Amino acid sequence: MRQRQAAMDRRRAREFEAFVAGAAGRLLHAATLLTAEPAPDTPRARRLLTAALARTYARWDELRGGDPYDVTRQDLALRYAHGAWRTRRRTEGPLGSLRPQERVVLVLRLYEGVPEEQTAALIGLPPDRVRVILARAIRRVREAARVREAAPARESAPARESAAVREAARTPEAGRIPQAAPVRKAAE
């Protein structure tokens, strides 16, 4: 009896290791998107993924015939949502401007491709509300991207002007006041 149990445990461990080898990269990326941590250093995302995988492993026998990736993804999203709504950390990056609920909906719908109805059922909202949250999240990400694109133009204008002043100082006509380069508005 012990040998049979040991053989079943080994088989279970091999199956789970194969699942993790195939799915861990994508799940870690989803966790990184949820936590909005910079890619090389993702301690919160790794902790989140480890906890979700531990729960999946504990339920591995129940998942026979089911989709362990789906179960792990759901656990990952719920763990993030529960922790994020409690702590409300502000993060950087493209998704840093989003609220936790917006980030969960955006990652599940666009990155993971979870249908609207499943996303709504997972986070406990009506599908219409999920649609509104997704539209708002997309709008906020686009606005944040526009701000980031416009920021270098605003920062480079003084640099262009100081370069023009240095160049004018090197010329023989250094006594002349240099004309500043025209500065474009960020809205253009």
N, C-alpha and C positions, 0 to 999 in steps of 0.2 A: 504494500500500500504506500509506503514512504517513497519507494522508487518511482511509482506511478505519479505521485504528487510532485516529486522533484523533476520528472520529465515534463510534466505539464507546466511547471514554473519556468523551466528553461525555454520551452516553446513560446510561452507567453512573453518572456523577456526578449527573445529573438524577434518576434513579431513587432513588439513595441519599438525595439531598436531600429528595425527596418522602417517603421512609420516615422520615427523621429529623423532618421537619416534623409528621408524623402521630403518631409514637410517642415522641418525646423527652420530652414532658411526663409521660406515664405512667411511662416508664422512670426519669426523674429522681425522681419521687415514690417509686418502688420503691427506688431507691438511697438516698434520704433516710430511708426507713423502715429499711433495712438498717443504715445508719450511725448512726441515731437522733440525727441532728444537728437543731438547731432550724431551722425552715423558712427564715427569711430568709437565713441564712448557712450554706451547705452545701458547703464546699470539698472535703471527702473524698468526698461523694456525686457531685459534679461530676467529680472526677478519675476516680472509679470508672466513671462513665457514659462519659466520654471514651475511656477505655481499651477499654471493651466495644464502643463504636461504631467505634473504629479497627480492632479485630479483625474486626468484622462487615464493614466496608468492604473490608478486605483479602481477605475470603472471599466478596465479593459475587457474583462469577461462579459460584462453587460453589453458591450458594443459589438458583439459578434453579429455580422450582417449589416451593421450600421456604418456610418461614415465617421471615423475618429477625427478626421480633419475638421469637419463641421462642428463636432462636439467641442474640440479644443478651441476653435475660433470663437465659438459662442462663449465659452468660459473666459477666454482672454478678453473679449469685449465687455463682458459683465464685470469682471474683476477690475478692469480699467475704469469703467463707468462708476462703480461703487467707490473706488479710492479717489478718483479725480473729483467727483462731486463733493466729497468730504474735504479735500485739501485745497482745491482751487489754485494750483500752481500756474504761474505764468511762464510760458516757454517761448523760445525763439524759433525761427525757421518759418517755412511757408505755412505750416499748420498751427503755428504758435498763437496766432490771433484768434483762433476758434475757441469757442466754449467746449467743454468736454462732450456734451450731447451732440453738438455739431460735428465734432471730430469723429465720434463713434459712427454717426450716420454716414459721413463722407467716406470713411475708410471701408465700412461694410458695403456700402452701395457701389462706390466707384472702384476701389482697389480690389476688394474681394468679390465683387459682382453678386452680392446677395440680393435676391429680389426684394422689392419694396415691402411686400406683405410679410416676408420672413423677418426683415429688419424691424418692421413695426412690432411683430409678435415678440421678437427677442428683447426689445427695450421697453415694451409695454405701452406703445403709443398707437393711435390710429394711423393707417397708411397716409391719409391726407396730411397729417401733422409731420410725418417723416418726409413727405414731398416738400413741404414748406421749409423744414429744417435744412434739407439738402440744398435747396435753392439759395437759402440765406448763407449757408456755408460756402458754396461756390462763389457767390458774390463777394463775401469777405476775403476769400483767398485771392480772388482777382484784384480786389482793391489793394490788398497788402502787396501783391506783386507789382502793381503800378507804382506804389509808393517806393518800393525798393529800387525799381528801375529809374525813377526820377531822382532818387537821392544822390547817385554819383554825379548827375548833371549839375545839381546844386553845389556839390562839394568841389567839382572841378572848375567852376567859374572863378573863384578866387585864385585857384592855382594857375589858371590861364592868365589872369591879370597880373599875378606876381611874376610869372615867366616873361610876360611882355615887358614889365618894368625892368627885370634883370637884363633882357636882351637890349633894351633901349640904353641902359647904362653902359653896355659894352661898345656901342657904336660911337663913331666920332661925334655925332650930334647929341651927345649925352645931356646937354643942357636943355634940349627940347622936352616938353612934357609928352610922354607917349599916349597915344589914344588907346583906350581900353577896348578890348575885343568885345563885340556885342554879346550879350548874355541872353540865351534863349530861356523863355519861361518853361517851367516844368510841365505846365498843362499842355504845351504844344506837342 
